[in-house]
Amino acid sequence: MINSTMKNIEIRSTKRSTVNAAVSTLARIDTFMLRQCGIASGNQLNESLHFFEFQSS
């Protein structure tokens, strides 16, 4: 199943639009996974940014 899917992707990836769509999909999956895995670190980052904004104003 996976192998045939990969072959289909390789065949279609000759089209630039398909490549772009695949890349954007992967990027979306990456950001989703990061959001799921790093909720705490994301909140810490936001707090740090707010702290620096407060300090600089």
N, CA, C and O atoms as a GROMACS GRO file, in nm:
protein
  228
    1MET      N    1   0.084  -0.121   0.000
    1MET     CA    2   0.000   0.000   0.000
    1MET      C    3   0.087   0.126   0.000
    1MET      O    4   0.072   0.213  -0.085
    2ILE      N    5   0.178   0.133   0.096
    2ILE     CA    6   0.263   0.252   0.107
    2ILE      C    7   0.354   0.263  -0.015
    2ILE      O    8   0.374   0.372  -0.068
    3ASN      N    9   0.412   0.149  -0.059
    3ASN     CA   10   0.502   0.152  -0.174
    3ASN      C   11   0.431   0.202  -0.299
    3ASN      O   12   0.486   0.285  -0.372
    4SER      N   13   0.310   0.153  -0.324
    4SER     CA   14   0.237   0.198  -0.444
    4SER      C   15   0.204   0.346  -0.433
    4SER      O   16   0.207   0.419  -0.532
    5THR      N   17   0.172   0.391  -0.312
    5THR     CA   18   0.145   0.534  -0.291
    5THR      C   19   0.269   0.616  -0.321
    5THR      O   20   0.260   0.720  -0.387
    6MET      N   21   0.384   0.570  -0.274
    6MET     CA   22   0.509   0.642  -0.299
    6MET      C   23   0.539   0.648  -0.448
    6MET      O   24   0.584   0.751  -0.498
    7LYS      N   25   0.515   0.537  -0.520
    7LYS     CA   26   0.538   0.536  -0.665
    7LYS      C   27   0.447   0.636  -0.734
    7LYS      O   28   0.491   0.709  -0.823
    8ASN      N   29   0.320   0.639  -0.693
    8ASN     CA   30   0.227   0.736  -0.752
    8ASN      C   31   0.274   0.878  -0.726
    8ASN      O   32   0.267   0.963  -0.815
    9ILE      N   33   0.322   0.904  -0.605
    9ILE     CA   34   0.371   1.038  -0.571
    9ILE      C   35   0.492   1.073  -0.659
    9ILE      O   36   0.503   1.185  -0.709
   10GLU      N   37   0.583   0.976  -0.677
   10GLU     CA   38   0.700   1.000  -0.762
   10GLU      C   39   0.659   1.033  -0.905
   10GLU      O   40   0.715   1.123  -0.968
   11ILE      N   41   0.561   0.959  -0.956
   11ILE     CA   42   0.515   0.984  -1.093
   11ILE      C   43   0.455   1.123  -1.104
   11ILE      O   44   0.484   1.197  -1.198
   12ARG      N   45   0.372   1.158  -1.008
   12ARG     CA   46   0.304   1.288  -1.016
   12ARG      C   47   0.397   1.403  -0.980
   12ARG      O   48   0.371   1.517  -1.019
   13SER      N   49   0.504   1.375  -0.907
   13SER     CA   50   0.591   1.483  -0.860
   13SER      C   51   0.668   1.548  -0.974
   13SER      O   52   0.736   1.649  -0.953
   14THR      N   53   0.658   1.492  -1.094
   14THR     CA   54   0.716   1.561  -1.210
   14THR      C   55   0.642   1.691  -1.236
   14THR      O   56   0.698   1.783  -1.296
   15LYS      N   57   0.518   1.699  -1.193
   15LYS     CA   58   0.443   1.824  -1.204
   15LYS      C   59   0.480   1.915  -1.088
   15LYS      O   60   0.476   1.874  -0.972
   16ARG      N   61   0.515   2.037  -1.120
   16ARG     CA   62   0.562   2.130  -1.017
   16ARG      C   63   0.452   2.160  -0.915
   16ARG      O   64   0.481   2.173  -0.796
   17SER      N   65   0.329   2.172  -0.960
   17SER     CA   66   0.220   2.204  -0.868
   17SER      C   67   0.203   2.094  -0.763
   17SER      O   68   0.173   2.123  -0.647
   18THR      N   69   0.224   1.970  -0.804
   18THR     CA   70   0.212   1.859  -0.710
   18THR      C   71   0.323   1.866  -0.606
   18THR      O   72   0.301   1.841  -0.487
   19VAL      N   73   0.443   1.900  -0.652
   19VAL     CA   74   0.556   1.914  -0.559
   19VAL      C   75   0.525   2.023  -0.456
   19VAL      O   76   0.543   2.004  -0.336
   20ASN      N   77   0.478   2.137  -0.505
   20ASN     CA   78   0.446   2.248  -0.415
   20ASN      C   79   0.337   2.209  -0.317
   20ASN      O   80   0.345   2.242  -0.199
   21ALA      N   81   0.235   2.137  -0.366
   21ALA     CA   82   0.126   2.094  -0.279
   21ALA      C   83   0.178   1.999  -0.172
   21ALA      O   84   0.139   2.009  -0.055
   22ALA      N   85   0.266   1.906  -0.212
   22ALA     CA   86   0.322   1.810  -0.116
   22ALA      C   87   0.405   1.882  -0.010
   22ALA      O   88   0.396   1.850   0.108
   23VAL      N   89   0.485   1.979  -0.054
   23VAL     CA   90   0.570   2.053   0.041
   23VAL      C   91   0.484   2.130   0.140
   23VAL      O   92   0.511   2.129   0.260
   24SER      N   93   0.381   2.198   0.090
   24SER     CA   94   0.296   2.276   0.180
   24SER      C   95   0.221   2.185   0.277
   24SER      O   96   0.200   2.220   0.392
   25THR      N   97   0.180   2.066   0.228
   25THR     CA   98   0.112   1.970   0.315
   25THR      C   99   0.206   1.923   0.425
   25THR      O  100   0.168   1.916   0.542
   26LEU      N  101   0.331   1.890   0.388
   26LEU     CA  102   0.430   1.846   0.487
   26LEU      C  103   0.456   1.957   0.588
   26LEU      O  104   0.466   1.931   0.708
   27ALA      N  105   0.466   2.080   0.540
   27ALA     CA  106   0.488   2.192   0.631
   27ALA      C  107   0.372   2.206   0.728
   27ALA      O  108   0.392   2.232   0.847
   28ARG      N  109   0.249   2.189   0.676
   28ARG     CA  110   0.132   2.198   0.763
   28ARG      C  111   0.134   2.088   0.868
   28ARG      O  112   0.102   2.112   0.984
   29ILE      N  113   0.173   1.965   0.827
   29ILE     CA  114   0.180   1.854   0.922
   29ILE      C  115   0.287   1.884   1.027
   29ILE      O  116   0.264   1.862   1.146
   30ASP      N  117   0.403   1.936   0.983
   30ASP     CA  118   0.511   1.969   1.076
   30ASP      C  119   0.464   2.070   1.180
   30ASP      O  120   0.487   2.051   1.300
   31THR      N  121   0.400   2.177   1.137
   31THR     CA  122   0.357   2.279   1.232
   31THR      C  123   0.252   2.223   1.326
   31THR      O  124   0.249   2.257   1.444
   32PHE      N  125   0.163   2.136   1.273
   32PHE     CA  126   0.062   2.074   1.357
   32PHE      C  127   0.128   1.987   1.463
   32PHE      O  128   0.091   1.993   1.581
   33MET      N  129   0.226   1.904   1.422
   33MET     CA  130   0.295   1.816   1.516
   33MET      C  131   0.370   1.898   1.620
   33MET      O  132   0.367   1.867   1.739
   34LEU      N  133   0.436   2.005   1.575
   34LEU     CA  134   0.508   2.090   1.669
   34LEU      C  135   0.412   2.152   1.769
   34LEU      O  136   0.442   2.161   1.888
   35ARG      N  137   0.295   2.194   1.720
   35ARG     CA  138   0.196   2.255   1.809
   35ARG      C  139   0.148   2.152   1.910
   35ARG      O  140   0.132   2.184   2.028
   36GLN      N  141   0.125   2.027   1.864
   36GLN     CA  142   0.078   1.922   1.954
   36GLN      C  143   0.184   1.886   2.058
   36GLN      O  144   0.155   1.870   2.176
   37CYS      N  145   0.310   1.875   2.011
   37CYS     CA  146   0.417   1.828   2.099
   37CYS      C  147   0.471   1.939   2.188
   37CYS      O  148   0.518   1.913   2.299
   38GLY      N  149   0.466   2.063   2.140
   38GLY     CA  150   0.536   2.171   2.209
   38GLY      C  151   0.445   2.280   2.260
   38GLY      O  152   0.479   2.398   2.252
   39ILE      N  153   0.328   2.241   2.313
   39ILE     CA  154   0.235   2.343   2.362
   39ILE      C  155   0.300   2.422   2.476
   39ILE      O  156   0.291   2.545   2.480
   40ALA      N  157   0.364   2.352   2.568
   40ALA     CA  158   0.426   2.419   2.682
   40ALA      C  159   0.538   2.511   2.635
   40ALA      O  160   0.545   2.627   2.677
   41SER      N  161   0.626   2.460   2.548
   41SER     CA  162   0.737   2.542   2.501
   41SER      C  163   0.686   2.659   2.418
   41SER      O  164   0.744   2.767   2.421
   42GLY      N  165   0.577   2.638   2.344
   42GLY     CA  166   0.518   2.747   2.267
   42GLY      C  167   0.468   2.857   2.358
   42GLY      O  168   0.489   2.975   2.330
   43ASN      N  169   0.402   2.819   2.468
   43ASN     CA  170   0.354   2.919   2.564
   43ASN      C  171   0.472   2.993   2.627
   43ASN      O  172   0.465   3.114   2.646
   44GLN      N  173   0.578   2.921   2.660
   44GLN     CA  174   0.696   2.985   2.718
   44GLN      C  175   0.754   3.086   2.620
   44GLN      O  176   0.795   3.195   2.660
   45LEU      N  177   0.758   3.048   2.491
   45LEU     CA  178   0.811   3.140   2.390
   45LEU      C  179   0.726   3.265   2.381
   45LEU      O  180   0.780   3.376   2.375
   46ASN      N  181   0.594   3.249   2.381
   46ASN     CA  182   0.504   3.365   2.376
   46ASN      C  183   0.526   3.455   2.496
   46ASN      O  184   0.532   3.577   2.482
   47GLU      N  185   0.539   3.395   2.615
   47GLU     CA  186   0.561   3.475   2.735
   47GLU      C  187   0.693   3.552   2.725
   47GLU      O  188   0.701   3.668   2.764
   48SER      N  189   0.796   3.486   2.672
   48SER     CA  190   0.925   3.553   2.656
   48SER      C  191   0.913   3.671   2.560
   48SER      O  192   0.967   3.778   2.586
   49LEU      N  193   0.840   3.651   2.449
   49LEU     CA  194   0.824   3.759   2.352
   49LEU      C  195   0.749   3.876   2.415
   49LEU      O  196   0.787   3.991   2.396
   50HIS      N  197   0.642   3.847   2.490
   50HIS     CA  198   0.568   3.953   2.556
   50HIS      C  199   0.657   4.026   2.657
   50HIS      O  200   0.650   4.148   2.669
   51PHE      N  201   0.740   3.951   2.728
   51PHE     CA  202   0.832   4.012   2.824
   51PHE      C  203   0.926   4.109   2.755
   51PHE      O  204   0.947   4.221   2.802
   52PHE      N  205   0.984   4.065   2.641
   52PHE     CA  206   1.078   4.152   2.569
   52PHE      C  207   1.006   4.274   2.512
   52PHE      O  208   1.062   4.383   2.511
   53GLU      N  209   0.883   4.256   2.464
   53GLU     CA  210   0.807   4.370   2.413
   53GLU      C  211   0.784   4.471   2.524
   53GLU      O  212   0.796   4.592   2.504
   54PHE      N  213   0.750   4.421   2.642
   54PHE     CA  214   0.725   4.508   2.757
   54PHE      C  215   0.852   4.583   2.796
   54PHE      O  216   0.848   4.702   2.825
   55GLN      N  217   0.965   4.511   2.796
   55GLN     CA  218   1.092   4.572   2.834
   55GLN      C  219   1.134   4.681   2.735
   55GLN      O  220   1.189   4.784   2.775
   56SER      N  221   1.107   4.659   2.606
   56SER     CA  222   1.155   4.753   2.504
   56SER      C  223   1.064   4.874   2.490
   56SER      O  224   1.106   4.976   2.435
   57SER      N  225   0.942   4.866   2.540
   57SER     CA  226   0.850   4.980   2.522
   57SER      C  227   0.870   5.085   2.630
   57SER      O  228   0.801   5.187   2.630
   0.00000   0.00000   0.00000
